[in-house]
Amino acid sequence: MAGAPYGYRFIRKTEITDGYWEIVETEAEVVRQIFRRYTADDCSIADLTRWVTEQGIPTRKGKAVWDRSTVWGCCATRLPRPGHLRQDESRPPPRQADAHDPRSRRAPRPPAGARR
């Protein structure tokens, strides 16, 4: 992943703790609204992109106009939705292998020096 999904910030590993995802509460509220409109109101990604732009909510980089890919990421990210974490839970559990995820079915790498 190139960067943390909108609604999260990645806290790097240190000598005393593993790396983990931290919720950015101001962004998380936007994600909750987008996700609710996507699921409950059956809005399209294009409708959601227009809506969030019209609300005047800046993107993480401060842009006034949102890209569809960012809005789609709010709806499709594999991390738990920020609104679905318990109050006492500061980070999501590690990602489990998923039978429907093509990354789970990669062929093993050939041994070093083997010809392809």
Buried (B, 14 or more C-beta within 10 A) or exposed (E): EEEBBBBBBEBEEEEEEEEBBEBBEEBBBBBBBBBEBBEEEEBEBEBBBBBBBEEEBEBBEEEEEBEEEBBBBBBEBEBBBBBEBEEEEEBBEEEEEEEEEEEEEEEEEEEEEEEE
